[in-house]
Amino acid sequence: MRPTLACAALVVMSAACHPRTITTRLDANAPCLEAEAGKAGRNACRDAIANNPGQPKLHTRLAASHVALGQDAQALAELEHAIRLDPRNFEAHYGAGMVLARMKRTAEALAHFRDARAIDASDPSVTWHIAYALRTLGEHEQAFAEFRGLVERDPNNSSAWSWMAIAAAELGRHAEAVAYWQRTLELNVRHFDLMQDTEKAMFEESLRIAGPQPAAHVEPAKKP
């Protein structure tokens, strides 16, 4: 099923569109890495931290255990501690952004996602989250630019095209939006059937206003 347009679905969208999440890249070389999620993992990580103080990756792994238990505040505290130990810890910034987004503290989440991208821009999932956060905050021009960057990065990504269409429609650029949706449908003929009601209504409204448009094309971004 296509992810919802709501910010509250950020974590779900991360898993659906780009699988990197707080639990997938916490690769501390420590005993708690191999512990099961939940209370057992939490306790193993606490023991590992007690025996190996000052290792930020242990705190990100402990944060993952807290997330598994639904303890977002405790997870955030561990991630913030990891950042104090290593301000350039990508995983800690990324994880803090994910937790804060789930807590609907979107502006703070955006700051952490931007910090993560400044550390490592190679992972497109960070840009997805930046774009979603900007859109949630009403920064539609900036959100559109981020979605366009994703399309330039991967011109065959139908999801990126559809989100760029949504962003264009919200800016009142209906002809562009229709052209972007047309490209989405070229890439994924079933996309219209998979649209949720909100996106479908936006598409139909843009089509009513602007009329049919040829499918848009964006050149891949040039590599530096």
Secondary structure, DSSP 8 states (H G I E B T S, - for coil): ----SSGGGHHHHHHHHS---TTTS---SSGGGGS-TTHHHHHHHHHHHHHSTT-HHHHHHHHHHHHHTT-HHHHHHHHHHHHHH-TT-HHHHHHHHHHHHHTT-HHHHHHHHHHHHHH-TT-HHHHHHHHHHHHHTT-HHHHHHHHHHHHHH-TT-HHHHHHHHHHHHHTT-HHHHHHHHHHHHHH-TTHHHH--HHHHHHHHHHHHHH--------------
